[in-house]
Amino acid sequence: MIPEELSTAIRHRVVEVAESDLPLHCPTPQTPVWSMHPRVFLDVAKAGEMLCPYCGTRYVYKGAPVKGH
């Protein structure tokens, strides 16, 4: 069980994403081992902002518009 204050901090985590971070998946390589979950790819460049369905981390795309599909 995760302590309430730590759980709240995890749910409200915001990560800014640049072009160099694409394709984006959560958890990222910087995620601590104790908070790993199944990898999920997030199309944050198209949506502009996405929440991870497992941990609730909010990813915000700050890069240039993506060209292509």
C-alpha positions as a Markdown table, in Angstrom:
| # | Residue | x | y | z |
|---|---|---|---|---|
| 1 | Met | 0.0 | 0.0 | 0.0 |
| 2 | Ile | 1.3 | 3.5 | -0.9 |
| 3 | Pro | 1.0 | 6.2 | 1.8 |
| 4 | Glu | -1.7 | 8.7 | 1.0 |
| 5 | Glu | 0.6 | 11.7 | 0.5 |
| 6 | Leu | 2.9 | 9.8 | -1.8 |
| 7 | Ser | -0.1 | 8.4 | -3.7 |
| 8 | Thr | -1.4 | 12.0 | -4.2 |
| 9 | Ala | 2.0 | 13.2 | -5.4 |
| 10 | Ile | 2.1 | 10.4 | -8.0 |
| 11 | Arg | -1.5 | 11.1 | -9.3 |
| 12 | His | -0.6 | 14.8 | -9.8 |
| 13 | Arg | 2.7 | 14.3 | -11.5 |
| 14 | Val | 3.0 | 16.3 | -14.7 |
| 15 | Val | 5.7 | 15.6 | -17.3 |
| 16 | Glu | 6.6 | 18.0 | -20.2 |
| 17 | Val | 7.3 | 16.1 | -23.4 |
| 18 | Ala | 9.5 | 17.3 | -26.4 |
| 19 | Glu | 10.0 | 15.9 | -29.9 |
| 20 | Ser | 13.1 | 14.0 | -28.6 |
| 21 | Asp | 10.9 | 12.1 | -26.2 |
| 22 | Leu | 8.7 | 10.6 | -29.0 |
| 23 | Pro | 7.4 | 8.0 | -29.3 |
| 24 | Leu | 6.3 | 8.4 | -25.7 |
| 25 | His | 5.6 | 5.5 | -23.3 |
| 26 | Cys | 4.8 | 5.3 | -19.7 |
| 27 | Pro | 6.6 | 4.3 | -17.5 |
| 28 | Thr | 9.6 | 6.3 | -18.9 |
| 29 | Pro | 13.2 | 5.1 | -18.4 |
| 30 | Gln | 13.5 | 7.6 | -15.5 |
| 31 | Thr | 10.6 | 6.0 | -13.6 |
| 32 | Pro | 11.7 | 4.4 | -10.3 |
| 33 | Val | 11.5 | 0.6 | -10.3 |
| 34 | Trp | 9.0 | 0.5 | -7.4 |
| 35 | Ser | 6.4 | 2.4 | -9.5 |
| 36 | Met | 6.7 | 0.4 | -12.7 |
| 37 | His | 3.5 | -0.8 | -14.5 |
| 38 | Pro | 2.9 | -2.4 | -17.9 |
| 39 | Arg | 4.2 | -0.2 | -20.7 |
| 40 | Val | 1.6 | 1.9 | -22.6 |
| 41 | Phe | 2.4 | 4.1 | -25.6 |
| 42 | Leu | 0.7 | 7.6 | -25.5 |
| 43 | Asp | 0.1 | 9.7 | -28.6 |
| 44 | Val | 0.6 | 12.9 | -26.7 |
| 45 | Ala | 1.9 | 14.8 | -29.8 |
| 46 | Lys | -1.5 | 14.5 | -31.5 |
| 47 | Ala | -3.6 | 15.1 | -28.4 |
| 48 | Gly | -1.4 | 17.7 | -26.8 |
| 49 | Glu | -2.0 | 16.2 | -23.3 |
| 50 | Met | -2.7 | 12.7 | -22.1 |
| 51 | Leu | -3.0 | 10.8 | -18.8 |
| 52 | Cys | -1.5 | 7.4 | -18.3 |
| 53 | Pro | -4.3 | 5.0 | -17.6 |
| 54 | Tyr | -2.2 | 3.1 | -15.1 |
| 55 | Cys | -0.6 | 5.7 | -12.9 |
| 56 | Gly | -2.4 | 8.9 | -13.8 |
| 57 | Thr | 0.8 | 10.8 | -14.8 |
| 58 | Arg | -0.2 | 13.7 | -17.0 |
| 59 | Tyr | 2.0 | 14.2 | -20.1 |
| 60 | Val | 1.9 | 17.6 | -21.8 |
| 61 | Tyr | 3.5 | 18.0 | -25.3 |
| 62 | Lys | 5.6 | 21.2 | -25.5 |
| 63 | Gly | 7.2 | 20.5 | -28.9 |
| 64 | Ala | 6.6 | 21.6 | -32.4 |
| 65 | Pro | 3.6 | 20.2 | -34.3 |
| 66 | Val | 4.3 | 16.8 | -35.6 |
| 67 | Lys | 4.4 | 16.4 | -39.4 |
| 68 | Gly | 3.1 | 13.2 | -41.1 |
| 69 | His | 0.3 | 10.9 | -40.2 |
